[in-house]
Amino acid sequence: LFIFVLGGIYGGIFTVQEAAGVGAIGTLLIGMVRRRLRWPQIRAALIGALRVSSAIMMIVVGAYLFGYFLTITQFTQNAVDFLVHLPVGPYGVLALIMVGYLVLGAVMDELAMILLTVPIVFPAMMQLGFDPVWFGVIVVMAVTFGMICPPVGMNVFVINSIARDVPLGSIYKGTMPFIAVDVVRLLILCAFPAISLWLPGFIE
C-alpha cells in the first residue's frame, strides 16, 4: 500500500490529496480482507473522521468570514502600512512576526493560525522585499513549532494518548530539546534564505 500510494503520487496518477483517499480506502480494504476490522470499529472511525472534518471546515468558514471582514474594513491594508513603516527595519518586522507565530503556535490550532494571519502578514513581507517561497517555508516551520509547544501541543497529546503510563509533564519536558533545536533551525533559515530556496530553484 505504501509503495502504491507513493508510486501513484510520483507517477502522476493522482494528487497528494487523492492519495490520502486512496490510502484510506486501501487500509480499509486490507483490514476487511484480513478480518481485523468490524463494523463497530469502522463506524467509530467514520464518526471520528466526521468530527475532525467538521471542525476543520468550521475553521475554514470562519477564516473566509474573517477575510471578508478584513476586506470591507481595509484592515489588511492598514496593518500592512503599519508593519512596513515600523522603525525597526525589514528584519526587525520579520523577527516580530516570527515571535508572534511562536507565541500563537502554543495556544492555537495550526490551520486556524495560517488562515487568520497569512492574509495580513504576507503582503507586508512582500512590500519589504522578502521572497514569497522563503517566507512560506519559515511560516510553516514556525506554525508547526506549536505542535510540540505547551500548553496545546497537539503531538504531545497524541503521544500521551498512546503512552498512557507516561505523565503529560514528562512528555513536555522531553520536548524541550526539540523546541530548542526548532528555534535554532528557524533562526538559521531566517539568516540564510538560500537554504530554503535552492531546491525550488531547480524547478524554475
BALUMRO-53479 format. One record per residue: x, y, z of N, C-alpha, C in turn; residue number from 1. Coordinates in nm, 4 decimals. Each point is the difference from the previous one (the first is absolute). Layout:
N
X	Y	Z	X	Y	Z	X	Y	Z	NUM $
...
This chain:
204
0.0831	-0.1203	0.0000	-0.0831	0.1203	0.0000	0.0869	0.1258	0.0000	1 $
0.1056	-0.0018	0.0816	0.0913	0.1139	0.0091	0.0636	0.0291	-0.1356	2 $
0.0484	-0.1053	-0.0657	0.0640	0.0158	-0.1311	-0.1022	0.0458	-0.1041	3 $
-0.1217	-0.0526	0.0083	-0.1038	0.0365	-0.0960	-0.0371	0.1472	0.0129	4 $
-0.0148	0.0471	0.1238	-0.0377	0.1400	0.0218	0.1106	0.0935	-0.0473	5 $
0.1243	-0.0249	0.0438	0.1114	0.0854	-0.0426	0.0245	-0.0102	-0.1504	6 $
-0.0122	-0.1214	-0.0538	0.0174	-0.0168	-0.1437	-0.1044	0.0755	-0.0795	7 $
-0.1223	0.0015	0.0512	-0.1053	0.0749	-0.0675	0.0240	0.1495	0.0009	8 $
0.0563	0.0495	0.1123	0.0298	0.1435	0.0087	0.1116	0.0379	-0.0964	9 $
0.1123	-0.0723	0.0096	0.1151	0.0341	-0.0834	-0.0209	-0.0369	-0.1465	10 $
-0.0906	-0.0935	-0.0259	-0.0295	-0.0362	-0.1377	-0.1039	0.0882	-0.0650	11 $
-0.0565	0.0935	0.0766	-0.0986	0.0912	-0.0552	-0.1371	-0.0610	-0.0190	12 $
-0.0249	-0.1137	0.0653	-0.1303	-0.0658	-0.0144	-0.1067	0.0749	0.0789	13 $
0.0354	0.0460	0.1200	-0.0931	0.0789	0.0802	0.0780	0.1015	0.0822	14 $
-0.0732	0.1000	0.0502	0.0616	0.1061	0.0790	0.0232	-0.0474	0.1431	15 $
0.0638	0.0855	0.0789	0.0257	-0.0348	0.1399	-0.1312	-0.0165	0.0756	16 $
-0.0959	0.0899	-0.0260	-0.1294	-0.0101	0.0678	-0.0726	-0.1282	-0.0391	17 $
0.0037	-0.0325	-0.1281	-0.0635	-0.1244	-0.0449	0.0724	-0.1216	0.0562	18 $
0.1317	0.0113	0.0172	0.0767	-0.1108	0.0572	-0.0439	-0.0296	0.1425	19 $
-0.0382	0.1048	0.0734	-0.0491	-0.0219	0.1365	-0.1266	-0.0850	-0.0013	20 $
-0.0905	0.0298	-0.0940	-0.1212	-0.0805	-0.0122	0.0293	-0.1423	-0.0436	21 $
0.0934	-0.0146	-0.0942	0.0392	-0.1341	-0.0450	0.0589	-0.0798	0.1155	22 $
0.0846	0.0645	0.0797	0.0595	-0.0683	0.1149	-0.1038	-0.0418	0.1024	23 $
-0.0992	0.0886	0.0238	-0.1052	-0.0331	0.0966	-0.0844	-0.1177	-0.0482	24 $
-0.0386	0.0034	-0.1275	-0.0796	-0.1101	-0.0552	0.0803	-0.1295	-0.0011	25 $
0.1279	0.0091	-0.0376	0.0848	-0.1190	-0.0002	0.0153	-0.0604	0.1381	26 $
0.0182	0.0865	0.1001	0.0110	-0.0488	0.1380	-0.1285	-0.0689	0.0440	27 $
-0.1135	0.0599	-0.0372	-0.1291	-0.0589	0.0346	-0.0169	-0.1373	-0.0649	28 $
0.0341	-0.0104	-0.1270	-0.0143	-0.1278	-0.0702	0.0928	-0.1067	0.0574	29 $
0.1236	0.0387	0.0309	0.0942	-0.0963	0.0583	-0.0504	-0.0490	0.1353	30 $
-0.0514	0.0938	0.0800	-0.0530	-0.0388	0.1307	-0.1187	-0.0932	-0.0109	31 $
-0.0856	0.0233	-0.0996	-0.1166	-0.0861	-0.0177	0.0404	-0.1373	-0.0528	32 $
0.0942	-0.0042	-0.0939	0.0451	-0.1285	-0.0543	0.0663	-0.0840	0.1081	33 $
0.0795	0.0646	0.0847	0.0690	-0.0726	0.1074	-0.0895	-0.0220	0.1218	34 $
-0.1233	0.0496	-0.0093	-0.0998	-0.0160	0.1064	0.0485	0.0602	0.1322	35 $
0.0697	0.1111	-0.0128	0.0439	0.0729	0.1189	-0.0972	0.1129	0.0353	36 $
-0.0873	0.0335	-0.0940	-0.0946	0.1084	0.0218	-0.1417	-0.0541	0.0050	37 $
-0.0763	0.0514	0.0950	-0.1410	-0.0325	0.0118	-0.0799	0.1291	-0.0143	38 $
-0.1294	-0.0143	-0.0236	-0.0829	0.1175	-0.0225	0.0062	0.0996	0.1154	39 $
-0.0026	-0.0389	0.1276	0.0109	0.1001	0.1078	0.1284	0.0827	-0.0087	40 $
0.1111	-0.0630	-0.0377	0.1249	0.0739	-0.0135	-0.0053	0.0965	-0.1181	41 $
-0.0562	-0.0472	-0.1116	-0.0124	0.0867	-0.1176	-0.0913	0.1185	0.0317	42 $
-0.1101	-0.0275	0.0689	-0.0950	0.1058	0.0351	0.0664	0.1037	0.0902	43 $
0.0757	-0.0456	0.0994	0.0684	0.0932	0.0900	0.1024	0.0847	-0.0753	44 $
0.0715	-0.0629	-0.0947	0.0989	0.0738	-0.0790	-0.0676	0.1042	-0.0887	45 $
-0.1131	-0.0359	-0.0608	-0.0717	0.0942	-0.0855	-0.0540	0.1176	0.0799	46 $
-0.0523	-0.0282	0.1192	-0.0510	0.1081	0.0847	0.1136	0.0932	0.0416	47 $
0.1143	-0.0585	0.0366	0.1151	0.0822	0.0377	0.0482	0.0863	-0.1152	48 $
0.0059	-0.0594	-0.1205	0.0421	0.0763	-0.1180	-0.0988	0.1113	-0.0312	49 $
-0.1291	-0.0280	0.0181	-0.1020	0.1015	-0.0253	0.0135	0.1167	0.0966	50 $
0.0276	-0.0297	0.1262	0.0163	0.1067	0.0985	0.1209	0.0867	-0.0323	51 $
0.1112	-0.0632	-0.0329	0.1216	0.0761	-0.0329	-0.0220	0.0834	-0.1257	52 $
-0.0608	-0.0599	-0.1022	-0.0248	0.0724	-0.1251	-0.0948	0.1177	0.0224	53 $
-0.1015	-0.0209	0.0839	-0.0940	0.1084	0.0293	0.0701	0.1148	0.0712	54 $
0.0878	-0.0336	0.0944	0.0738	0.1043	0.0715	0.0893	0.0788	-0.0956	55 $
0.0668	-0.0706	-0.0912	0.0866	0.0677	-0.0974	-0.0820	0.0901	-0.0920	56 $
-0.1152	-0.0490	-0.0456	-0.0827	0.0808	-0.0890	-0.0545	0.1228	0.0712	57 $
-0.0308	-0.0118	0.1285	-0.0447	0.1167	0.0756	0.1114	0.1038	0.0090	58 $
0.1232	-0.0476	0.0164	0.1138	0.0920	0.0023	0.0142	0.0701	-0.1349	59 $
-0.0143	-0.0761	-0.1084	0.0124	0.0580	-0.1341	-0.1098	0.1029	-0.0245	60 $
-0.1237	-0.0336	0.0379	-0.1112	0.0938	-0.0170	0.0252	0.1270	0.0806	61 $
0.0439	-0.0171	0.1245	0.0315	0.1163	0.0822	0.1108	0.0842	-0.0601	62 $
0.0986	-0.0656	-0.0596	0.1107	0.0734	-0.0625	-0.0487	0.0797	-0.1211	63 $
-0.0907	-0.0578	-0.0792	-0.0542	0.0732	-0.1144	-0.0801	0.1218	0.0461	64 $
-0.0795	-0.0173	0.1047	-0.0746	0.1135	0.0543	0.0950	0.1065	0.0538	65 $
0.1061	-0.0453	0.0653	0.0995	0.0927	0.0519	0.0684	0.0749	-0.1144	66 $
0.0314	-0.0718	-0.1083	0.0606	0.0637	-0.1163	-0.0919	0.1036	-0.0630	67 $
-0.1298	-0.0312	-0.0054	-0.0968	0.0968	-0.0531	-0.0062	0.1237	0.0882	68 $
0.0034	-0.0211	0.1309	0.0006	0.1125	0.0937	0.1235	0.0872	-0.0208	69 $
0.1162	-0.0637	-0.0183	0.1230	0.0760	-0.0229	-0.0083	0.0812	-0.1285	70 $
-0.0674	-0.0563	-0.1010	-0.0097	0.0690	-0.1286	-0.0877	0.1238	0.0090	71 $
-0.1184	-0.0144	0.0581	-0.0936	0.1130	0.0020	0.0427	0.1081	0.0981	72 $
0.0778	-0.0343	0.1000	0.0460	0.0996	0.0973	0.1372	0.0570	-0.0346	73 $
0.0635	-0.0537	-0.1066	0.1347	0.0414	-0.0413	0.1018	-0.0181	0.1128	74 $
-0.0277	-0.0955	0.0870	0.0919	-0.0249	0.1112	0.1339	-0.0519	-0.0501	75 $
-0.0046	-0.0842	-0.1041	0.1249	-0.0571	-0.0513	0.0949	0.1085	-0.0483	76 $
-0.0540	0.0948	-0.0789	0.0850	0.1065	-0.0520	0.0567	0.0857	0.1118	77 $
-0.0834	0.0290	0.1002	0.0481	0.0794	0.1132	0.1075	-0.0749	0.0780	78 $
-0.0206	-0.1317	0.0182	0.0993	-0.0798	0.0722	0.1303	-0.0081	-0.0780	79 $
-0.0110	-0.0146	-0.1329	0.1201	-0.0050	-0.0839	0.0769	0.1312	0.0090	80 $
-0.0719	0.1119	-0.0094	0.0658	0.1305	0.0107	0.0680	0.0159	0.1352	81 $
-0.0654	-0.0485	0.1047	0.0584	0.0100	0.1341	0.1284	-0.0816	0.0106	82 $
-0.0034	-0.1229	-0.0501	0.1182	-0.0862	0.0086	0.1149	0.0530	-0.0856	83 $
-0.0334	0.0459	-0.1199	0.1048	0.0464	-0.0915	0.0717	0.1229	0.0542	84 $
-0.0732	0.0850	0.0710	0.0584	0.1255	0.0478	0.0496	-0.0072	0.1442	85 $
0.0067	-0.1194	0.0573	0.0591	-0.0117	0.1336	0.1482	0.0371	-0.0055	86 $
0.0499	0.0736	0.1009	0.1398	0.0473	-0.0040	0.1002	-0.1059	0.0455	87 $
-0.0198	-0.1242	-0.0445	0.0911	-0.1069	0.0422	0.0665	-0.0681	-0.1192	88 $
-0.0362	0.0409	-0.1213	0.0591	-0.0609	-0.1177	-0.0704	-0.1292	-0.0389	89 $
0.0269	-0.0492	-0.1213	-0.0666	-0.1224	-0.0481	0.0217	-0.1211	0.0898	90 $
0.1233	-0.0216	0.0443	0.0262	-0.1177	0.0830	-0.0551	0.0168	0.1411	91 $
-0.0140	0.1231	0.0439	-0.0663	0.0229	0.1279	-0.1466	-0.0370	-0.0063	92 $
-0.0656	0.0371	-0.1113	-0.1400	-0.0385	-0.0203	-0.0124	-0.1513	-0.0093	93 $
0.0935	-0.0627	-0.0721	-0.0008	-0.1460	-0.0107	0.0145	-0.0650	0.1369	94 $
0.0894	0.0537	0.0823	0.0199	-0.0557	0.1343	-0.1270	0.0118	0.0834	95 $
-0.0680	0.1138	-0.0094	-0.1248	0.0180	0.0751	-0.1064	-0.0995	-0.0461	96 $
-0.0091	-0.0212	-0.1309	-0.0989	-0.0944	-0.0528	0.0318	-0.1423	0.0440	97 $
0.1277	-0.0380	-0.0027	0.0381	-0.1350	0.0408	-0.0280	-0.0227	0.1484	98 $
0.0286	0.1005	0.0824	-0.0309	-0.0115	0.1432	-0.1503	-0.0158	0.0187	99 $
-0.0777	0.0766	-0.0770	-0.1450	-0.0129	0.0079	-0.0477	-0.1389	-0.0381	100 $
0.0594	-0.0582	-0.1039	-0.0372	-0.1359	-0.0408	0.0375	-0.1027	0.1065	101 $
0.1157	0.0169	0.0615	0.0420	-0.0949	0.1028	-0.0933	0.0055	0.1206	102 $
-0.0453	0.1214	0.0342	-0.0925	0.0142	0.1132	-0.1369	-0.0570	-0.0363	103 $
-0.0510	0.0356	-0.1181	-0.1308	-0.0503	-0.0419	0.0007	-0.1507	-0.0191	104 $
0.1139	-0.0530	-0.0452	0.0085	-0.1437	-0.0220	-0.0186	-0.0815	0.1258	105 $
0.0241	0.0623	0.1151	-0.0148	-0.0713	0.1262	-0.1447	-0.0077	0.0467	106 $
-0.0879	0.0824	-0.0579	-0.1373	0.0052	0.0505	-0.1052	-0.0159	-0.1090	107 $
0.0401	-0.0014	-0.1277	-0.0968	-0.0070	-0.1092	0.0239	-0.1217	-0.0876	108 $
-0.1056	-0.0413	-0.0675	0.0117	-0.1053	-0.1005	0.0776	0.0533	-0.1203	109 $
0.0809	-0.0869	-0.0621	0.0892	0.0435	-0.1073	-0.0770	0.0527	-0.1213	110 $
-0.1044	-0.0727	-0.0419	-0.0768	0.0418	-0.1168	-0.0664	0.1349	0.0237	111 $
-0.0599	0.0167	0.1175	-0.0655	0.1265	0.0318	0.0998	0.1147	-0.0002	112 $
0.1187	-0.0239	0.0539	0.1010	0.1048	0.0063	0.0435	0.0431	-0.1397	113 $
0.0209	-0.0954	-0.0897	0.0413	0.0335	-0.1363	-0.1096	0.0782	-0.0718	114 $
-0.1236	-0.0488	0.0084	-0.1096	0.0636	-0.0722	-0.0290	0.1404	0.0507	115 $
0.0235	0.0246	0.1291	-0.0335	0.1298	0.0578	0.1125	0.1021	-0.0103	116 $
0.1234	-0.0442	-0.0046	0.1116	0.0947	0.0061	0.0692	0.0250	-0.1332	117 $
0.0102	-0.1023	-0.0839	0.0742	0.0161	-0.1257	-0.0577	0.1102	-0.0890	118 $
-0.1341	0.0144	-0.0124	-0.0508	0.1103	-0.0828	0.0436	0.1380	0.0475	119 $
0.0419	0.0116	0.1253	0.0427	0.1291	0.0535	0.1501	0.0192	-0.0149	120 $
0.0777	-0.1007	0.0393	0.1454	0.0173	0.0046	0.0666	-0.0227	-0.1360	121 $
-0.0606	-0.0821	-0.0859	0.0645	-0.0296	-0.1287	0.0174	0.1243	-0.0880	122 $
-0.1043	0.0838	-0.0175	0.0211	0.1207	-0.0818	0.1080	0.0915	0.0563	123 $
0.0079	0.0083	0.1322	0.1031	0.0844	0.0604	0.1390	-0.0531	-0.0309	124 $
0.0176	-0.1309	0.0074	0.1301	-0.0592	-0.0298	0.0387	0.0210	-0.1466	125 $
-0.0992	-0.0032	-0.0889	0.0301	0.0224	-0.1410	0.0427	0.1447	-0.0243	126 $
-0.0649	0.0939	0.0686	0.0390	0.1398	-0.0150	0.1380	0.0269	0.0579	127 $
0.0397	-0.0788	0.0983	0.1323	0.0166	0.0597	0.1091	-0.0691	-0.0811	128 $
-0.0383	-0.0689	-0.1074	0.0982	-0.0570	-0.0907	0.0424	-0.1422	0.0285	129 $
-0.0743	-0.0732	0.0828	0.0357	-0.1383	0.0299	-0.0536	-0.0935	-0.1083	130 $
0.0683	-0.1133	-0.0167	-0.0422	-0.0996	-0.0979	-0.1255	-0.0724	0.0494	131 $
-0.1036	-0.0145	-0.0833	-0.1240	-0.0641	0.0454	0.0171	-0.1473	0.0348	132 $
0.0819	-0.0730	-0.0774	0.0223	-0.1421	0.0294	0.0715	-0.0154	0.1336	133 $
0.1038	0.0778	0.0205	0.0753	-0.0057	0.1252	-0.0883	0.0344	0.1188	134 $
-0.0823	0.1041	-0.0142	-0.0878	0.0388	0.1104	-0.1018	-0.1093	0.0289	135 $
-0.0514	-0.0643	-0.1058	-0.0929	-0.1106	0.0213	0.0629	-0.1144	0.0760	136 $
0.1265	-0.0294	-0.0299	0.0704	-0.1084	0.0689	0.0147	0.0301	0.1485	137 $
0.0452	0.1206	0.0331	0.0229	0.0295	0.1417	-0.1309	0.0162	0.0764	138 $
-0.1069	0.0433	-0.0682	-0.1298	0.0074	0.0675	-0.0487	-0.1396	0.0357	139 $
0.0108	-0.0929	-0.0945	-0.0416	-0.1383	0.0275	0.0819	-0.0586	0.1142	140 $
0.1308	0.0274	0.0012	0.0849	-0.0513	0.1074	-0.0369	0.0614	0.1341	141 $
-0.0278	0.1304	-0.0001	-0.0378	0.0660	0.1250	-0.1338	-0.0512	0.0511	142 $
-0.0918	-0.0262	-0.0932	-0.1318	-0.0498	0.0392	0.0092	-0.1420	0.0555	143 $
0.0761	-0.0867	-0.0673	0.0127	-0.1380	0.0476	0.0762	-0.0082	0.1315	144 $
0.0739	0.1034	0.0315	0.0661	0.0077	0.1302	-0.1017	-0.0174	0.1131	145 $
-0.1204	0.0543	-0.0226	-0.1029	-0.0085	0.1026	-0.0528	-0.1399	0.0237	146 $
0.0298	-0.0941	-0.0895	-0.0505	-0.1363	0.0161	0.0663	-0.0738	0.1154	147 $
0.1151	0.0511	0.0477	0.0656	-0.0628	0.1154	0.0192	0.0983	0.1141	148 $
-0.0546	0.1205	-0.0161	0.0243	0.1047	0.0997	-0.1181	0.0093	0.0962	149 $
0.0241	0.0006	0.1313	-0.1097	0.0155	0.0949	-0.0601	0.1409	-0.0102	150 $
-0.1277	0.0193	0.0395	-0.0862	-0.0973	0.0684	-0.0860	-0.0868	-0.0918	151 $
-0.0063	0.0289	-0.1310	-0.0845	-0.0818	-0.0874	0.0773	-0.1222	-0.0473	152 $
0.0936	0.0186	-0.0929	0.0857	-0.1092	-0.0440	-0.0758	-0.1241	-0.0420	153 $
-0.0625	0.0035	-0.1182	-0.0840	-0.1107	-0.0450	0.0747	-0.1329	0.0008	154 $
0.1249	0.0002	-0.0477	0.0768	-0.1247	-0.0050	0.0289	-0.0547	0.1389	155 $
0.0132	0.0894	0.0965	0.0245	-0.0442	0.1375	-0.1193	-0.0793	0.0520	156 $
-0.1203	0.0467	-0.0301	-0.1195	-0.0712	0.0451	-0.0172	-0.1323	-0.0745	157 $
0.0437	-0.0045	-0.1260	-0.0042	-0.1267	-0.0738	0.0903	-0.1025	0.0666	158 $
0.1215	0.0428	0.0358	0.0932	-0.0904	0.0683	-0.0563	-0.0427	0.1344	159 $
-0.0628	0.0939	0.0710	-0.0566	-0.0320	0.1309	-0.1139	-0.1012	-0.0107	160 $
-0.0767	0.0071	-0.1099	-0.1087	-0.0963	-0.0181	0.0523	-0.1396	-0.0311	161 $
0.1226	-0.0079	-0.0553	0.0601	-0.1300	-0.0300	0.0734	-0.0549	0.1213	162 $
0.0851	0.0836	0.0596	0.0779	-0.0412	0.1180	-0.0686	0.0533	0.1252	163 $
-0.1074	-0.0650	0.0398	-0.0805	0.0490	0.1110	0.0710	-0.0113	0.1351	164 $
0.1032	-0.0827	0.0070	0.0711	-0.0143	0.1261	0.1034	0.1101	0.0211	165 $
0.0205	0.0848	-0.1004	0.0966	0.1100	0.0110	-0.0764	0.1283	0.0308	166 $
0.0329	0.0698	0.1088	-0.0700	0.1243	0.0338	0.0171	0.1057	-0.1086	167 $
-0.1029	0.0835	-0.0151	0.0041	0.1045	-0.1019	0.1153	0.0970	0.0250	168 $
0.0275	0.0287	0.1270	0.1104	0.0893	0.0325	0.1343	-0.0544	-0.0452	169 $
0.0177	-0.1303	0.0116	0.1255	-0.0617	-0.0447	0.0152	0.0094	-0.1515	170 $
-0.1117	-0.0132	-0.0713	0.0057	0.0115	-0.1459	0.0377	0.1420	-0.0398	171 $
-0.0585	0.0982	0.0685	0.0339	0.1393	-0.0297	0.1481	0.0277	0.0271	172 $
0.0516	-0.0554	0.1086	0.1429	0.0179	0.0288	0.0857	-0.0621	-0.1098	173 $
-0.0448	-0.1132	-0.0528	0.0749	-0.0656	-0.1060	0.0000	0.0767	-0.1311	174 $
-0.0989	0.0893	-0.0171	-0.0049	0.0785	-0.1243	0.0920	0.1213	0.0035	175 $
0.0500	0.0369	0.1175	0.0797	0.1223	0.0113	0.1232	0.0016	-0.0918	176 $
0.0788	-0.1089	-0.0086	0.1134	0.0029	-0.0943	-0.0436	0.0203	-0.1445	177 $
-0.1132	-0.0592	-0.0374	-0.0488	0.0159	-0.1366	-0.0481	0.1430	-0.0246	178 $
-0.0608	0.0606	0.1019	-0.0416	0.1393	-0.0127	0.1215	0.0897	-0.0208	179 $
0.1063	-0.0244	0.0770	0.1227	0.0791	-0.0150	0.0590	-0.0163	-0.1398	180 $
0.0016	-0.1230	-0.0501	0.0530	-0.0250	-0.1349	-0.0864	0.0690	-0.1056	181 $
-0.1323	-0.0033	0.0186	-0.0887	0.0664	-0.0957	0.0256	0.1502	-0.0050	182 $
0.0223	0.0598	0.1161	0.0283	0.1439	0.0041	0.1300	0.0305	-0.0738	183 $
0.1037	-0.0799	0.0249	0.1283	0.0200	-0.0683	-0.0163	-0.0187	-0.1510	184 $
-0.0739	-0.1022	-0.0394	-0.0225	-0.0252	-0.1430	-0.0723	0.1164	-0.0655	185 $
-0.0986	0.0550	0.0698	-0.0736	0.1142	-0.0535	0.0907	0.1216	-0.0144	186 $
0.0857	0.0223	0.0977	0.0940	0.1123	-0.0071	0.0968	-0.0162	-0.1169	187 $
0.0463	-0.1228	-0.0230	0.0926	-0.0252	-0.1112	-0.0677	0.0275	-0.1341	188 $
-0.1250	-0.0451	-0.0153	-0.0707	0.0230	-0.1260	-0.0306	0.1477	-0.0213	189 $
-0.0248	0.0722	0.1093	-0.0226	0.1440	-0.0124	0.1288	0.0719	-0.0392	190 $
0.1122	-0.0457	0.0533	0.1281	0.0646	-0.0289	0.0536	-0.0373	-0.1375	191 $
-0.0301	-0.1211	-0.0463	0.0524	-0.0476	-0.1289	-0.1158	-0.0512	-0.0862	192 $
-0.0731	0.0893	-0.0666	-0.1158	-0.0412	-0.0809	0.0338	-0.0990	-0.1107	193 $
0.1242	0.0013	-0.0479	0.0373	-0.0885	-0.1110	-0.0173	-0.1471	0.0352	194 $
0.0053	-0.0327	0.1293	-0.0152	-0.1399	0.0410	-0.1367	-0.0541	-0.0411	195 $
-0.1023	0.0822	0.0141	-0.1356	-0.0441	-0.0332	-0.0386	0.0302	-0.1440	196 $
0.0887	0.0642	-0.0762	-0.0340	0.0376	-0.1373	0.0731	-0.0806	-0.1066	197 $
0.1052	-0.0749	0.0401	0.0792	-0.0665	-0.1034	-0.0778	-0.1111	-0.0705	198 $
-0.0832	-0.0741	0.0760	-0.0773	-0.1069	-0.0636	-0.1095	0.0544	-0.0913	199 $
-0.0825	0.0982	0.0451	-0.0968	0.0586	-0.0949	0.0670	0.0636	-0.1208	200 $
0.1264	0.0422	0.0162	0.0711	0.0586	-0.1129	0.0194	-0.0970	-0.1146	201 $
0.0098	-0.1291	0.0312	0.0140	-0.1000	-0.1054	-0.1269	-0.0101	-0.0844	202 $
-0.1148	0.0224	0.0635	-0.1275	-0.0074	-0.0721	-0.0108	0.1139	-0.0993	203 $
0.0481	0.1170	0.0394	-0.0038	0.1144	-0.0898	0.0917	-0.0227	-0.1201	204 $
